[in-house]
Amino acid sequence: MPPLAQRNLFHDKVRLTVTLTGIVFAVVLIVVELGLFFGFTVTTSNLIDHAGADLWVTSPKVPYVEMGVPFSERKLNQIRAVPGVGDAEKLVAQWTQWKLHDGSQESIQIVGANPDSPLGRPWNLVEGRAEDLKDPDAVILDEIYKKKLGVTHVGEVFEVRGHRARVVGFTRGIRSFTTSPYVFSTFKHGQDFTSMREDQTTYILVKAAPGADLKQVRRGILAQVRNVDVYTTAEFSHMTRFYWMFTTGAGVAVLIAAVLGLVVGFVVVAQTIYATTMDHIREFGTLKAIGAPNSYVYKVIMKQAGISAVIGYALGMIVSFFVVQASQKGGAAILMPMPMAVGMFFLTLAMCVGAALVSINKVTRIDPAMVFKG
Amino acid sequence: MQPAIAVRQLTKTYTEGSNGTLALSGVDLDVHSGELLMLMGPSGSGKTTLLSIMGCILTATSGSVRVADREVSSLREKDLPAIRLEHIGFVFQGFNLFPTLTAGENVELMLDLKGTPSAKAKKRAHELLDQIGLADKYDAFPSDLSGGQKQRVAIARALAGDPGIILADEPTAALDSHTGRNVMQQMTELAHQRGRAVVIVTHDSRVLDFADRIVKIEDGAIAAPNVAATLDMPSLPMRGLALHMPETGLSLA
């Protein structure tokens, strides 16, 4: 088959540029909007998903992780005694105030846990070690909040609710969905930095023993420990995500933006592909006039759409990659997990093919007699 | 011998909303293999409509159209492309070459439509371009060809499918007189030496002398089935004759 589709696309460089720009714009727009949605979703439950626990024990009716209500830490021993519990640790997660060198204050969320346990420790450290939290007054925070909290380097000393706080390390990519950054410390320091009593904890994180049935462990905890709720990590993560994304309306706005991105992207691609097809409408008329069946014409149009999709996707992903990278340094995370990147390919292809179908509808109705009109 | 095209009591009405415009009415016409027939008439007389119906591009409102001994007026629209592909080659006033394909690829495209394998199509396209004197233009894009060369490529494309019928709409209208005559020379050769039935719609009085028969159409009906016979011309073809027909507005140079 003579390369009609390829030639139609590549012959007119200006048209090709316009076509690909439209597709690239659509791809980047959708990646950014969907990436923001994913970013927001992941950010809201970051702490839960990375705490390393199988079960979260909370005060009754805690709706999401930031709303933890302190309860007696004595329940820790009761929980450790439940069959199937491999490890259990206290976790303090409370709002408090960080005092900058200039005297101003910023709201933060203290996350304090036992630094000797894998449960509730900071992750993705780019400077310092989690064990450094055992140092007196040690705290670890994320590098993206350095500026917000006035931190320039490890070793700097600040004040948190009247207590000394010394920065011993930085993490990367641990964002808070709220405007208050997470600051990691030991459980003891966490209690000091917040208004919690010494005999209280906000959560107890449970790691099931190897081979233990998680449902049974949960039932055991609920049977033996009063006035607590027990959630699996997945459940608590979902509750927190749902709260921030839908109960507050913040996520709905992002979701609507993502859907709008899809719609606008599709319209842009449809318009672009349609215009490209219409540019060659006379040639399609000629093809039909000289005896080409509709299927032959469709093949040419589909091939054009497919090639446009592949090139537009590739270029769009390159641009998106830089946008995603740039977002890592900003306040709002745009995430592009591999399934989303792969899905974008099929979405781009679907958009282009869908747009081509609109064009085909028009081409189907071409009167081949048009070829006799001059 | 059966005519290549036989049209009987052909009527075509264009409808737009509740309005109908009669384009052809009661047309009878036979076109034989080896004959070069010209359709002439004023604008809007129905000659292009007749060509389109004979070419299975338009369907008739009523009447019979037989192409290569097959009744096509009763065929569904989706079956017509196959008839066009099998039996009819088209040459258009505006050449209608694919501007993004080379001359050779334009010819190959027609062969591809007929299912010719790529290598064989390439070889055949070379042969066809060679036959029309454009062997060296295989890789040239239409934009690099002169009007005459484009029309010759269009003829090669029309021939690629090896059709028994060639329908041409004003094939010389966009060409200068010398080039137009060259193109007509090739059309004549197609009819006389290769036995094709060639129908040409034309306004171009400079090429009338190539016709074996001139049919004049007026107001959707055949006004003169053989202009030369009406005017008591001795015989056709009329090549070399100088003729002026004030009553019809035709002149042969």
Interface residues (C-beta under 8 A of the other chain):
Chain A: M1 P2 P3 L4 R7 N8 H11 R282 E283 T286 K288 A289 I290 G291 A292 P293 N294 Y296 P368 A369 V371 F372 G374
Chain B: T48 L51 S52 G55 I57 L58 K78 P81 A82 I83 R84 L85 E86 I88 G89 F90 F92 Q93 G94 N96 F98 P99 T100 L101 E105 N106 E108 L109 M110 D112 L113 S118 R157 A158 G161 D169
